[in-house]
Protein backbone atom coordinates (compact mmCIF):
# COMPACT_ATOMS: atom_id res chain seq x y z
CA UNK A 1 0.00 0.00 0.00
CA UNK A 2 1.18 3.51 -0.83
CA UNK A 3 -0.20 6.96 0.02
CA UNK A 4 -0.23 10.43 -1.51
CA UNK A 5 -0.85 13.41 0.79
CA UNK A 6 -1.91 16.64 -0.87
CA UNK A 7 -3.82 19.90 -0.49
CA UNK A 8 -6.03 20.08 -3.61
CA UNK A 9 -7.18 23.70 -3.19
CA UNK A 10 -3.83 25.09 -2.01
CA UNK A 11 -0.95 26.06 -4.27
CA UNK A 12 2.50 27.23 -3.17
CA UNK A 13 5.10 28.62 -5.56
CA UNK A 14 8.16 27.24 -3.80
CA UNK A 15 8.97 24.22 -1.62
CA UNK A 16 9.12 24.94 2.10
CA UNK A 17 10.04 22.90 5.18
CA UNK A 18 8.47 23.12 8.61
CA UNK A 19 10.37 20.69 10.78
CA UNK A 20 9.60 17.17 9.55
CA UNK A 21 6.89 18.43 7.18
CA UNK A 22 7.88 19.23 3.59
CA UNK A 23 5.49 21.11 1.30
CA UNK A 24 6.17 21.12 -2.43
CA UNK A 25 4.32 22.39 -5.51
CA UNK A 26 2.34 20.07 -7.76
CA UNK A 27 1.97 21.07 -11.42
CA UNK A 28 0.08 18.75 -13.73
CA UNK A 29 2.48 16.80 -16.02
CA UNK A 30 5.49 18.78 -14.65
CA UNK A 31 5.96 18.55 -10.87
CA UNK A 32 7.01 16.72 -8.74
CA UNK A 33 8.58 14.89 -11.70
CA UNK A 34 10.18 11.47 -11.65
CA UNK A 35 8.32 8.29 -10.74
CA UNK A 36 5.82 10.16 -8.55
CA UNK A 37 4.45 12.25 -11.44
CA UNK A 38 2.24 9.53 -12.93
CA UNK A 39 0.74 8.71 -9.55
CA UNK A 40 0.17 12.37 -8.68
CA UNK A 41 -1.42 13.14 -12.04
CA UNK A 42 -3.71 10.13 -11.74
CA UNK A 43 -4.91 10.90 -8.22
CA UNK A 44 -4.95 14.69 -8.21
CA UNK A 45 -6.52 14.61 -11.67
CA UNK A 46 -9.83 13.52 -10.11
CA UNK A 47 -10.07 16.88 -8.29
CA UNK A 48 -11.75 19.70 -10.18
CA UNK A 49 -11.84 23.48 -9.95
CA UNK A 50 -15.02 25.51 -9.58
CA UNK A 51 -15.07 25.86 -13.37
CA UNK A 52 -15.20 22.08 -13.81
CA UNK A 53 -11.63 21.62 -15.08
CA UNK A 54 -9.11 19.22 -13.50
CA UNK A 55 -6.90 21.23 -11.18
CA UNK A 56 -3.53 22.09 -12.66
CA UNK A 57 -1.72 23.09 -9.47
CA UNK A 58 -1.85 21.90 -5.85
CA UNK A 59 0.48 21.27 -2.90
CA UNK A 60 2.07 17.94 -1.93
CA UNK A 61 3.13 16.98 1.60
CA UNK A 62 5.80 14.50 2.62
CA UNK A 63 7.50 13.72 5.93
CA UNK A 64 11.22 13.57 6.63
CA UNK A 65 12.74 10.20 5.73
CA UNK A 66 9.71 9.43 3.54
CA UNK A 67 9.16 9.70 -0.19
CA UNK A 68 6.07 11.44 -1.57
CA UNK A 69 4.22 8.13 -1.92
CA UNK A 70 5.33 6.19 1.17
CA UNK A 71 2.58 4.72 3.30
CA UNK A 72 2.13 6.44 6.67
CA UNK A 73 1.39 4.88 10.04
CA UNK A 74 -1.74 5.89 11.95
CA UNK A 75 0.40 8.10 14.20
CA UNK A 76 2.00 9.81 11.21
CA UNK A 77 -1.41 10.34 9.65
CA UNK A 78 -2.61 11.99 12.89
CA UNK A 79 0.46 14.26 12.78
CA UNK A 80 -0.40 15.24 9.19
CA UNK A 81 -3.94 16.21 10.18
CA UNK A 82 -2.61 18.26 13.13
CA UNK A 83 -0.10 19.99 10.86
CA UNK A 84 -2.88 20.82 8.39
CA UNK A 85 -4.86 22.52 11.18
CA UNK A 86 -1.82 24.55 12.27
CA UNK A 87 -1.01 25.46 8.67
CA UNK A 88 -4.59 26.61 8.15
CA UNK A 89 -4.50 28.67 11.34
CA UNK A 90 -1.22 30.31 10.31
CA UNK A 91 -2.89 31.26 7.04
CA UNK A 92 -6.01 32.60 8.74
CA UNK A 93 -3.78 34.73 10.97
CA UNK A 94 -2.67 36.76 7.93
CA UNK A 95 -6.13 37.64 6.61
CA UNK A 96 -7.06 41.09 5.38
CA UNK A 97 -10.70 42.10 5.54
CA UNK A 98 -12.68 44.36 3.22
CA UNK A 99 -9.97 44.14 0.57
CA UNK A 100 -10.02 42.62 -2.91
CA UNK A 101 -7.08 40.32 -2.10
CA UNK A 102 -5.61 38.85 1.08
CA UNK A 103 -8.67 36.91 2.21
CA UNK A 104 -8.83 33.14 2.67
CA UNK A 105 -10.76 30.59 4.69
CA UNK A 106 -9.99 27.39 6.49
CA UNK A 107 -11.16 24.99 3.78
CA UNK A 108 -8.56 26.32 1.35
CA UNK A 109 -6.26 24.11 3.48
CA UNK A 110 -8.26 20.88 3.09
CA UNK A 111 -5.85 17.95 3.16
CA UNK A 112 -6.35 14.58 1.46
CA UNK A 113 -4.57 11.34 2.41
CA UNK A 114 -5.16 8.98 -0.51
CA UNK A 115 -4.02 5.36 -0.27
CA UNK A 116 -3.45 3.46 -3.49
CA UNK A 117 -2.00 0.26 -4.90
CA UNK A 118 0.21 -0.04 -7.98
CA UNK A 119 -0.15 -3.29 -9.94
CA UNK A 120 3.10 -5.11 -10.62
CA UNK A 121 2.50 -5.20 -14.37
CA UNK A 122 1.24 -1.66 -14.82
CA UNK A 123 2.69 1.78 -14.18
CA UNK A 124 -0.68 3.40 -13.40
CA UNK A 125 -2.27 3.17 -9.96
CA UNK A 126 -5.30 0.89 -9.68
CA UNK A 127 -8.36 2.82 -10.89
CA UNK A 128 -10.75 3.30 -8.00
CA UNK A 129 -11.35 5.07 -4.72
CA UNK A 130 -12.69 3.77 -1.41
CA UNK A 131 -14.58 6.36 0.65
CA UNK A 132 -15.85 5.81 4.18
CA UNK A 133 -18.81 8.02 5.09
CA UNK A 134 -20.30 8.52 8.53
CA UNK A 135 -23.75 7.44 9.65
CA UNK A 136 -25.44 7.87 13.01
CA UNK A 137 -25.30 4.08 13.38
CA UNK A 138 -21.68 3.75 12.31
CA UNK A 139 -20.20 4.17 8.84
CA UNK A 140 -20.40 2.86 5.31
CA UNK A 141 -17.58 2.08 2.89
CA UNK A 142 -18.14 2.93 -0.77
CA UNK A 143 -15.97 1.99 -3.73
CA UNK A 144 -16.06 4.18 -6.82
CA UNK A 145 -14.35 3.32 -10.07
CA UNK A 146 -11.85 5.83 -11.40
CA UNK A 147 -14.27 6.95 -14.09
CA UNK A 148 -16.94 7.76 -11.48
CA UNK A 149 -14.98 9.46 -8.69
CA UNK A 150 -14.92 13.25 -8.85
CA UNK A 151 -14.27 15.85 -6.15
CA UNK A 152 -15.02 19.50 -6.94
CA UNK A 153 -13.74 22.58 -5.16
CA UNK A 154 -16.58 24.13 -3.14
CA UNK A 155 -17.66 27.54 -4.38
CA UNK A 156 -17.01 29.11 -0.98
CA UNK A 157 -13.33 28.10 -0.79
CA UNK A 158 -11.16 31.19 -1.21
CA UNK A 159 -7.53 32.21 -0.94
CA UNK A 160 -5.71 28.99 -1.81
CA UNK A 161 -3.57 30.44 -4.60
CA UNK A 162 -0.15 31.24 -3.13
CA UNK A 163 -1.57 32.48 0.21
CA UNK A 164 0.36 34.31 2.88
CA UNK A 165 1.40 32.00 5.71
CA UNK A 166 2.64 33.37 9.03
CA UNK A 167 5.70 31.13 9.07
CA UNK A 168 7.02 32.41 12.40
CA UNK A 169 3.68 31.60 14.04
CA UNK A 170 3.55 28.15 12.45
CA UNK A 171 7.06 27.31 13.63
CA UNK A 172 6.20 28.51 17.14
CA UNK A 173 3.08 26.32 17.21
CA UNK A 174 4.96 23.28 15.96
CA UNK A 175 7.65 23.86 18.57
CA UNK A 176 5.10 24.09 21.39
CA UNK A 177 3.44 20.71 20.80
CA UNK A 178 5.32 18.96 23.61
CA UNK A 179 4.38 21.56 26.25
CA UNK A 180 2.01 20.48 29.02
CA UNK A 181 -0.40 23.30 28.09
CA UNK A 182 -0.53 22.38 24.40
CA UNK A 183 -3.77 20.39 24.61
CA UNK A 184 -5.84 23.47 25.44
CA UNK A 185 -4.24 25.57 22.72
CA UNK A 186 -4.60 22.80 20.14
CA UNK A 187 -8.31 22.39 20.95
CA UNK A 188 -8.83 26.16 20.74
CA UNK A 189 -7.18 26.38 17.31
CA UNK A 190 -9.28 23.47 16.02
CA UNK A 191 -12.56 25.11 17.05
CA UNK A 192 -11.47 28.50 15.73
CA UNK A 193 -10.53 26.99 12.36
CA UNK A 194 -13.89 25.28 12.02
CA UNK A 195 -15.66 28.53 12.82
CA UNK A 196 -13.92 30.05 9.78
CA UNK A 197 -14.72 27.74 6.88
CA UNK A 198 -17.29 30.11 5.31
CA UNK A 199 -19.22 26.97 4.39
CA UNK A 200 -22.88 27.47 3.53
CA UNK A 201 -23.57 24.31 5.53
CA UNK A 202 -22.39 25.85 8.82
CA UNK A 203 -24.78 28.41 10.29
CA UNK A 204 -23.43 31.52 12.03
CA UNK A 205 -24.81 30.46 15.42
CA UNK A 206 -22.60 27.35 15.30
CA UNK A 207 -19.63 29.51 14.29
CA UNK A 208 -20.33 31.69 17.33
CA UNK A 209 -20.40 28.64 19.61
CA UNK A 210 -17.08 27.42 18.19
CA UNK A 211 -15.46 30.86 18.44
CA UNK A 212 -16.39 31.41 22.08
CA UNK A 213 -15.26 27.84 22.83
CA UNK A 214 -11.91 28.68 21.23
CA UNK A 215 -11.46 31.75 23.47
CA UNK A 216 -12.46 29.81 26.59
CA UNK A 217 -10.17 26.87 25.82
CA UNK A 218 -7.18 29.05 24.95
CA UNK A 219 -7.54 31.12 28.11
CA UNK A 220 -8.62 28.25 30.38
CA UNK A 221 -11.34 30.50 31.74
CA UNK A 222 -14.22 28.07 32.19
CA UNK A 223 -17.81 28.72 31.18
CA UNK A 224 -18.73 32.08 32.70
CA UNK A 225 -18.78 35.40 30.84
CA UNK A 226 -17.15 37.28 33.73
CA UNK A 227 -14.27 34.79 33.97
CA UNK A 228 -13.72 34.84 30.23
CA UNK A 229 -13.68 38.66 30.20
CA UNK A 230 -11.24 38.82 33.12
CA UNK A 231 -8.87 36.31 31.49
CA UNK A 232 -8.99 38.15 28.16
CA UNK A 233 -8.29 41.54 29.73
CA UNK A 234 -5.38 40.09 31.69
CA UNK A 235 -3.79 38.67 28.54
CA UNK A 236 -4.57 41.44 26.02
CA UNK A 237 -1.55 43.70 26.47
CA UNK A 238 -1.57 46.94 24.50
CA UNK A 239 1.35 49.31 24.12
CA UNK A 240 -0.86 52.38 23.80
CA UNK A 241 -2.36 54.25 26.77
CA UNK A 242 -4.86 56.06 24.55
CA UNK A 243 -8.21 54.54 23.66
CA UNK A 244 -10.66 55.48 20.91
CA UNK A 245 -13.64 57.59 21.85
CA UNK A 246 -16.59 55.38 22.69
CA UNK A 247 -19.60 55.73 20.39
CA UNK A 248 -22.91 56.70 21.95
CA UNK A 249 -24.51 53.42 20.88
CA UNK A 250 -22.22 51.54 23.29
CA UNK A 251 -22.81 53.98 26.13
CA UNK A 252 -25.48 52.22 28.19
CA UNK A 253 -25.41 53.30 31.84
CA UNK A 254 -24.04 49.98 33.10
CA UNK A 255 -21.29 50.01 30.44
CA UNK A 256 -19.93 53.51 31.04
CA UNK A 257 -17.10 52.44 33.31
CA UNK A 258 -16.37 49.09 31.66
CA UNK A 259 -13.46 48.35 29.35
CA UNK A 260 -14.58 48.14 25.72
CA UNK A 261 -12.94 44.73 25.34
CA UNK A 262 -14.95 43.44 28.28
CA UNK A 263 -18.20 44.84 26.87
CA UNK A 264 -17.52 43.13 23.56
CA UNK A 265 -16.65 39.64 24.81
CA UNK A 266 -19.59 39.63 27.22
CA UNK A 267 -21.99 40.71 24.47
CA UNK A 268 -20.59 37.99 22.19
CA UNK A 269 -20.89 35.45 24.99
CA UNK A 270 -24.59 36.23 25.47
CA UNK A 271 -25.17 35.94 21.73
CA UNK A 272 -23.58 32.49 21.91
CA UNK A 273 -25.76 31.51 24.87
CA UNK A 274 -28.96 31.93 22.89
CA UNK A 275 -27.99 29.40 20.22
CA UNK A 276 -26.35 27.08 22.76
CA UNK A 277 -29.62 26.91 24.68
CA UNK A 278 -31.82 26.19 21.69
CA UNK A 279 -32.96 29.66 20.60
CA UNK A 280 -32.70 30.33 16.88
CA UNK A 281 -33.75 33.95 17.44
CA UNK A 282 -31.70 35.88 19.97
CA UNK A 283 -33.49 37.31 23.01
CA UNK A 284 -30.36 39.14 24.11
CA UNK A 285 -30.41 42.95 23.98
CA UNK A 286 -27.43 43.11 21.67
CA UNK A 287 -24.86 45.85 21.13
CA UNK A 288 -23.20 44.27 18.07
CA UNK A 289 -24.77 42.04 15.43
CA UNK A 290 -23.66 38.42 15.30
CA UNK A 291 -21.90 38.95 11.95
CA UNK A 292 -19.87 41.73 13.56
CA UNK A 293 -18.97 39.53 16.54
CA UNK A 294 -17.70 36.79 14.24
CA UNK A 295 -15.54 39.30 12.35
CA UNK A 296 -14.11 40.75 15.57
CA UNK A 297 -13.43 37.25 16.90
CA UNK A 298 -11.69 36.23 13.66
CA UNK A 299 -9.44 39.30 13.94
CA UNK A 300 -8.67 38.98 17.65
CA UNK A 301 -8.17 35.25 18.19
CA UNK A 302 -4.91 34.76 16.23
CA UNK A 303 -3.51 37.78 18.10
CA UNK A 304 -4.57 36.23 21.39
CA UNK A 305 -2.70 33.03 20.51
CA UNK A 306 0.40 35.08 19.71
CA UNK A 307 0.13 36.86 23.05
CA UNK A 308 -0.18 33.54 24.89
CA UNK A 309 2.79 32.07 23.03
CA UNK A 310 4.86 35.19 23.68
CA UNK A 311 4.00 35.05 27.39
CA UNK A 312 5.27 31.46 27.45
CA UNK A 313 8.50 32.31 25.66
CA UNK A 314 7.60 30.53 22.41
CA UNK A 315 7.05 33.53 20.13
CA UNK A 316 8.28 37.10 19.78
CA UNK A 317 5.65 39.67 18.91
CA UNK A 318 6.43 41.75 15.83
CA UNK A 319 5.69 45.46 15.46
CA UNK A 320 2.87 44.45 13.06
CA UNK A 321 1.40 42.15 15.72
CA UNK A 322 1.50 44.91 18.33
CA UNK A 323 -0.06 47.43 15.97
CA UNK A 324 -2.91 45.01 15.28
CA UNK A 325 -3.39 44.39 19.01
CA UNK A 326 -3.43 48.13 19.71
CA UNK A 327 -5.96 48.67 16.91
CA UNK A 328 -8.58 46.21 18.12
CA UNK A 329 -10.49 48.64 20.34
CA UNK A 330 -10.70 51.03 17.39
CA UNK A 331 -12.48 48.49 15.19
CA UNK A 332 -14.76 47.55 18.10
CA UNK A 333 -15.93 51.17 17.99
CA UNK A 334 -16.88 50.82 14.32
CA UNK A 335 -19.81 49.61 12.24
CA UNK A 336 -17.45 47.52 10.11
CA UNK A 337 -19.85 46.64 7.29
CA UNK A 338 -21.03 50.21 6.74
CA UNK A 339 -19.45 52.49 4.16
CA UNK A 340 -18.50 56.10 4.75
CA UNK A 341 -17.72 58.87 2.30
CA UNK A 342 -19.06 59.79 -1.11
CA UNK A 343 -18.69 58.39 -4.62
CA UNK A 344 -15.53 56.43 -5.46
CA UNK A 345 -13.95 57.44 -2.14
CA UNK A 346 -16.51 55.48 -0.13
CA UNK A 347 -14.71 53.16 2.27
CA UNK A 348 -15.72 50.54 4.82
CA UNK A 349 -15.83 51.84 8.36
CA UNK A 350 -13.54 48.94 9.33
CA UNK A 351 -10.72 50.24 7.14
CA UNK A 352 -11.28 53.83 8.22
CA UNK A 353 -11.04 52.94 11.91
CA UNK A 354 -7.92 50.84 11.35
CA UNK A 355 -6.24 53.75 9.58
CA UNK A 356 -7.27 56.11 12.42
CA UNK A 357 -5.71 53.69 14.90
CA UNK A 358 -2.47 53.53 12.92
CA UNK A 359 -2.34 57.30 12.56
CA UNK A 360 -2.88 57.81 16.31
CA UNK A 361 -0.15 55.27 17.05
CA UNK A 362 2.31 56.88 14.62
CA UNK A 363 1.61 60.34 16.05
CA UNK A 364 2.24 59.13 19.59
CA UNK A 365 5.51 57.49 18.53
CA UNK A 366 6.63 60.73 16.84
CA UNK A 367 5.83 62.71 19.97
CA UNK A 368 7.72 60.24 22.16
CA UNK A 369 10.69 60.31 19.79
CA UNK A 370 10.72 64.09 19.75
CA UNK A 371 10.68 64.13 23.53
CA UNK A 372 13.61 61.70 23.67
CA UNK A 373 15.62 63.87 21.24
CA UNK A 374 14.89 67.02 23.26
CA UNK A 375 15.94 65.30 26.47
CA UNK A 376 19.15 64.08 24.84
CA UNK A 377 19.90 67.60 23.56
CA UNK A 378 19.45 69.12 27.02
CA UNK A 379 22.06 66.76 28.51
CA UNK A 380 24.82 67.68 26.03
CA UNK A 381 27.42 69.90 27.83
CA UNK A 382 27.88 73.48 26.62
CA UNK A 383 31.40 73.67 25.18
CA UNK A 384 31.77 77.38 26.09
CA UNK A 385 31.14 76.61 29.76
CA UNK A 386 33.26 73.48 29.90
CA UNK A 387 35.62 74.05 32.88
CA UNK A 388 38.35 71.99 31.15
URCOR-V349215 format. One record per residue. N is the residue number from 1. RES is the residue in three letters. SS is DSSP state (H for helix, E for strand, L for the rest). PHI is phi in whole degrees, 0 to 359 (NA if undefined). Layout:
# URCOR-V349215
n: [N N]
res: [RES RES]
ss: [SS SS]
phi: [PHI PHI]
This chain:
# URCOR-V349215
n: [1 2 3 4 5 6 7 8 9 10 11 12 13 14 15 16 17 18 19 20 21 22 23 24 25 26 27 28 29 30 31 32 33 34 35 36 37 38 39 40 41 42 43 44 45 46 47 48 49 50 51 52 53 54 55 56 57 58 59 60 61 62 63 64 65 66 67 68 69 70 71 72 73 74 75 76 77 78 79 80 81 82 83 84 85 86 87 88 89 90 91 92 93 94 95 96 97 98 99 100 101 102 103 104 105 106 107 108 109 110 111 112 113 114 115 116 117 118 119 120 121 122 123 124 125 126 127 128 129 130 131 132 133 134 135 136 137 138 139 140 141 142 143 144 145 146 147 148 149 150 151 152 153 154 155 156 157 158 159 160 161 162 163 164 165 166 167 168 169 170 171 172 173 174 175 176 177 178 179 180 181 182 183 184 185 186 187 188 189 190 191 192 193 194 195 196 197 198 199 200 201 202 203 204 205 206 207 208 209 210 211 212 213 214 215 216 217 218 219 220 221 222 223 224 225 226 227 228 229 230 231 232 233 234 235 236 237 238 239 240 241 242 243 244 245 246 247 248 249 250 251 252 253 254 255 256 257 258 259 260 261 262 263 264 265 266 267 268 269 270 271 272 273 274 275 276 277 278 279 280 281 282 283 284 285 286 287 288 289 290 291 292 293 294 295 296 297 298 299 300 301 302 303 304 305 306 307 308 309 310 311 312 313 314 315 316 317 318 319 320 321 322 323 324 325 326 327 328 329 330 331 332 333 334 335 336 337 338 339 340 341 342 343 344 345 346 347 348 349 350 351 352 353 354 355 356 357 358 359 360 361 362 363 364 365 366 367 368 369 370 371 372 373 374 375 376 377 378 379 380 381 382 383 384 385 386 387 388]
res: [UNK UNK UNK UNK UNK UNK UNK UNK UNK UNK UNK UNK UNK UNK UNK UNK UNK UNK UNK UNK UNK UNK UNK UNK UNK UNK UNK UNK UNK UNK UNK UNK UNK UNK UNK UNK UNK UNK UNK UNK UNK UNK UNK UNK UNK UNK UNK UNK UNK UNK UNK UNK UNK UNK UNK UNK UNK UNK UNK UNK UNK UNK UNK UNK UNK UNK UNK UNK UNK UNK UNK UNK UNK UNK UNK UNK UNK UNK UNK UNK UNK UNK UNK UNK UNK UNK UNK UNK UNK UNK UNK UNK UNK UNK UNK UNK UNK UNK UNK UNK UNK UNK UNK UNK UNK UNK UNK UNK UNK UNK UNK UNK UNK UNK UNK UNK UNK UNK UNK UNK UNK UNK UNK UNK UNK UNK UNK UNK UNK UNK UNK UNK UNK UNK UNK UNK UNK UNK UNK UNK UNK UNK UNK UNK UNK UNK UNK UNK UNK UNK UNK UNK UNK UNK UNK UNK UNK UNK UNK UNK UNK UNK UNK UNK UNK UNK UNK UNK UNK UNK UNK UNK UNK UNK UNK UNK UNK UNK UNK UNK UNK UNK UNK UNK UNK UNK UNK UNK UNK UNK UNK UNK UNK UNK UNK UNK UNK UNK UNK UNK UNK UNK UNK UNK UNK UNK UNK UNK UNK UNK UNK UNK UNK UNK UNK UNK UNK UNK UNK UNK UNK UNK UNK UNK UNK UNK UNK UNK UNK UNK UNK UNK UNK UNK UNK UNK UNK UNK UNK UNK UNK UNK UNK UNK UNK UNK UNK UNK UNK UNK UNK UNK UNK UNK UNK UNK UNK UNK UNK UNK UNK UNK UNK UNK UNK UNK UNK UNK UNK UNK UNK UNK UNK UNK UNK UNK UNK UNK UNK UNK UNK UNK UNK UNK UNK UNK UNK UNK UNK UNK UNK UNK UNK UNK UNK UNK UNK UNK UNK UNK UNK UNK UNK UNK UNK UNK UNK UNK UNK UNK UNK UNK UNK UNK UNK UNK UNK UNK UNK UNK UNK UNK UNK UNK UNK UNK UNK UNK UNK UNK UNK UNK UNK UNK UNK UNK UNK UNK UNK UNK UNK UNK UNK UNK UNK UNK UNK UNK UNK UNK UNK UNK UNK UNK UNK UNK UNK UNK UNK UNK UNK UNK UNK UNK UNK UNK UNK UNK UNK UNK UNK UNK UNK UNK UNK UNK UNK UNK UNK UNK UNK UNK UNK UNK UNK UNK UNK UNK]
ss: [L E E E E E E L L L E L L L L E E E L L E E E E E E E L L L E L L L L H H H H H H H H H L L E E L L L L L E L L E E E E E E E L L L L L L L L L L H H H H H H H H H H H H H H H H H H H L L L L L L L L L L L L L H H H H L L E E E E E L E L L L L L L E L L E E E E E E E E L L E E E E E E E E L L L L L E E L L L L L L L L E L L L L L H H H H H H H H H L L L L L L H H H H H H H H H H H H L L L L L L L L L L H H H H H H H H H H H H H H H H L L L L L H H H H H H H H H H H L L L L L L L L L L L L H H H L L H H H L L L L H H H H H H H H H H H H H H H H H L L L L L L L L L L L L L H H H H H H H H H H H H H H H H H H H H H H L L L L L L L H H H H H H H H H H H H H H L L L L L L E E L L H H H L E E H H H H H H H H H H H H H H H H H H H H H H H H H H H H H H L L L L H H H L L L]
phi: [NA 237 210 244 249 206 250 294 258 244 227 247 283 231 296 209 251 230 64 278 261 242 257 219 289 249 230 305 69 233 235 274 80 65 291 281 295 298 297 297 298 294 281 292 295 269 251 237 285 294 271 91 263 303 293 264 226 201 230 259 234 225 256 305 66 230 278 298 244 293 291 245 290 300 294 294 296 297 295 296 296 294 300 299 294 290 297 300 297 290 282 300 293 260 298 255 247 60 232 293 242 92 252 208 229 300 285 295 253 302 247 238 249 250 280 203 234 256 293 300 262 228 276 281 296 302 275 170 225 261 232 260 247 282 223 297 257 137 204 223 259 246 241 242 295 305 286 256 285 205 236 253 297 299 300 280 291 224 90 279 278 47 285 286 236 283 293 296 295 299 295 295 295 297 286 266 292 267 290 290 264 295 304 294 291 297 300 299 296 301 292 298 304 279 267 229 275 66 292 293 269 244 284 297 295 290 299 295 300 294 292 297 300 296 298 298 291 296 271 61 269 83 246 231 300 296 291 297 297 297 293 294 296 293 272 283 260 262 260 249 282 273 236 293 295 275 296 298 290 266 278 293 309 286 261 299 254 263 294 299 297 293 301 296 294 290 296 298 300 290 303 300 302 301 289 294 254 86 255 284 252 292 257 283 282 279 261 247 287 300 301 291 301 295 296 299 295 295 286 279 297 302 292 298 298 296 297 294 295 296 297 262 75 255 204 249 299 268 296 293 302 295 298 294 297 295 275 299 299 293 286 298 272 247 253 300 271 274 255 236 101 233 58 291 272 299 222 294 302 306 294 296 292 297 293 299 296 295 296 297 292 297 297 296 295 295 295 296 294 297 297 295 293 296 295 294 295 293 270 286 297 279 299 292 256 288 296 277]
